[in-house]
Amino acid sequence: MPGYSGTELMIALLAREVAGLGHVVAGALSPLPAGAALLAQAMGPTRATILGSRRFNPFGEGGRELFDCAAEGRIDAFFLSGGQIDGEANINLLAIGDPNRPTVRFPGSFGSAYLYFLVPKIVLFREEHSRRSLVQRVDFISAPGGSSGNLMRRGGPKALVTGLARFAFEGRFRLDSIHPGHSLADVEAATGFEFDRAATIAVTAPPTEAELRLIRGPVRTDLAEVYPRFAAGM
Amino acid sequence: MTDFLSLEALAAGIPDGAHVAIPPDYSGVAMAATRALIRRGVRGLKLLSVPTAGLQADLLIGAGCVAEIETAGIALGEAGSAPRFIAALKAGALAIKDTTCPAIHAALQAAEKGIPFIPLRGIIGSDLVGRRPDWRVVDNPFVEGDPILLLPAIAPDVALFHASLADRKGNLWIGRRRELATMAHAARRTLVTVERIQDEDLLADEASAAGTLSSLYITAIAEAPQGAWPLGLAELYATDDAHMALYAAAARTEEGFRNYLGEYARL
């Protein structure tokens, strides 16, 4: 058994994706990104903004300020997930089946359709790495991974972190590293989309002692403001 | 002039079929007024969540008060998904206008300015665009080859929310929750519940004036202590997480939801 939990691994890996950036934001219903932003803030020069928080939230102009702030270029990184994520990095946060009468309904697209375009670095995450979550083609595109032609687009997907592996994204996903205890065969069996393989696929570096100390200390304490149930279960 | 009403009289001010703007769960939700609305049996509401919704919308939908909802997302926070919303959608009993958070904020800002539409970046390429025949993609008239999305202004009939404090003139303390101001500016009428009403004029002091929404925008106020419960209210009280879990469990079934309403909305 490793000396860390799946949650701790996800928080550490997501924090590494945004390490050193100036302003990192975690959105609604996003405890893992909130933990990652707080960890990045504890370890470097990063300012973490946690939606729903009163302590870690600079916004005084209401709900629109996050989006205006992104348009002004004042947000460096944001995290997005999906009920489904496909090989083109399209994400589905809405529904499976007819959205007017769905077979599965997710909470909704939230700000994804906008922030995917305007925040330079989007880190995708989905702890459940399965053919149900990582699919060939999403049923509904809440936000597209890429844009063609002359559409103004400043940002987009740069990486995907799951409970099994880490992929880079440049038009296609490229498997870069596999987490300790898992194999390439595990990743291939659990991934519903085609992906490239890095020339050398690394073993993901597990959370360090320093990362774990912060996650189990101040990060967990600070997470409890917005995500008390999540923090209690860590 | 702002009217001061009882909770039941305030709820009576929202007619069947009204287009009602409601805030997100973290921003001051008029839950006591929502229970009063359910008691009076309001029907056919068109809800606009600014920009997301939670318990309030789930209760109103489950109680059969809602014909349509425009929303960027709906869930009960850590208590999970919104069970009555999902059940109604799957049953085909609820019309939905899916959107994205900044589109709602921007459309309300267009209504504030009295302009018919507003452009917004991003979004093109999302399947949301195909679900919104009222949205348009046009070319930027100032720069060639720059497609951009246009959204029609949204001017709701009513904005309904809860705040901590009002004064006798009907000015309202909203602090940093400025989306409440945007909602009130854009709506034709604004109905508010407050924790308490004070004698001192909130606009008389610069420090409180900055966080105050003028009575100019407030149609009526009802006093409702703990009026956001079981949701929280800024610095005054936290969300009642145990109650949220109780609701989420009860509302998994129609019968459980009816029992919940009987107990907590006195139906």
Boltz contact constraints between the chains, C-beta under 6 A:
constraints:
  - contact:
      token1: [A, 52]
      token2: [B, 26]
      max_distance: 6.0
  - contact:
      token1: [A, 60]
      token2: [B, 176]
      max_distance: 6.0
  - contact:
      token1: [A, 61]
      token2: [B, 178]
      max_distance: 6.0
  - contact:
      token1: [A, 62]
      token2: [B, 178]
      max_distance: 6.0
  - contact:
      token1: [A, 62]
      token2: [B, 179]
      max_distance: 6.0
  - contact:
      token1: [A, 63]
      token2: [B, 105]
      max_distance: 6.0
  - contact:
      token1: [A, 63]
      token2: [B, 179]
      max_distance: 6.0
  - contact:
      token1: [A, 64]
      token2: [B, 105]
      max_distance: 6.0
  - contact:
      token1: [A, 67]
      token2: [B, 102]
      max_distance: 6.0
  - contact:
      token1: [A, 101]
      token2: [B, 92]
      max_distance: 6.0
  - contact:
      token1: [A, 105]
      token2: [B, 86]
      max_distance: 6.0
  - contact:
      token1: [A, 105]
      token2: [B, 89]
      max_distance: 6.0
  - contact:
      token1: [A, 107]
      token2: [B, 73]
      max_distance: 6.0
  - contact:
      token1: [A, 107]
      token2: [B, 75]
      max_distance: 6.0
  - contact:
      token1: [A, 108]
      token2: [B, 72]
      max_distance: 6.0
  - contact:
      token1: [A, 108]
      token2: [B, 73]
      max_distance: 6.0
  - contact:
      token1: [A, 108]
      token2: [B, 74]
      max_distance: 6.0
  - contact:
      token1: [A, 109]
      token2: [B, 100]
      max_distance: 6.0
  - contact:
      token1: [A, 110]
      token2: [B, 72]
      max_distance: 6.0
  - contact:
      token1: [A, 110]
      token2: [B, 73]
      max_distance: 6.0
  - contact:
      token1: [A, 110]
      token2: [B, 101]
      max_distance: 6.0
  - contact:
      token1: [A, 111]
      token2: [B, 100]
      max_distance: 6.0
  - contact:
      token1: [A, 111]
      token2: [B, 101]
      max_distance: 6.0
  - contact:
      token1: [A, 113]
      token2: [B, 100]
      max_distance: 6.0
  - contact:
      token1: [A, 113]
      token2: [B, 123]
      max_distance: 6.0
  - contact:
      token1: [A, 113]
      token2: [B, 126]
      max_distance: 6.0
  - contact:
      token1: [A, 113]
      token2: [B, 128]
      max_distance: 6.0
  - contact:
      token1: [A, 114]
      token2: [B, 100]
      max_distance: 6.0
  - contact:
      token1: [A, 114]
      token2: [B, 102]
      max_distance: 6.0
  - contact:
      token1: [A, 114]
      token2: [B, 122]
      max_distance: 6.0
  - contact:
      token1: [A, 114]
      token2: [B, 123]
      max_distance: 6.0
  - contact:
      token1: [A, 117]
      token2: [B, 122]
      max_distance: 6.0
  - contact:
      token1: [A, 118]
      token2: [B, 122]
      max_distance: 6.0
  - contact:
      token1: [A, 140]
      token2: [B, 127]
      max_distance: 6.0
  - contact:
      token1: [A, 141]
      token2: [B, 126]
      max_distance: 6.0
  - contact:
      token1: [A, 141]
      token2: [B, 127]
      max_distance: 6.0
  - contact:
      token1: [A, 143]
      token2: [B, 126]
      max_distance: 6.0
  - contact:
      token1: [A, 144]
      token2: [B, 125]
      max_distance: 6.0
  - contact:
      token1: [A, 147]
      token2: [B, 125]
      max_distance: 6.0
  - contact:
      token1: [A, 150]
      token2: [B, 145]
      max_distance: 6.0
  - contact:
      token1: [A, 151]
      token2: [B, 124]
      max_distance: 6.0
  - contact:
      token1: [A, 229]
      token2: [B, 78]
      max_distance: 6.0
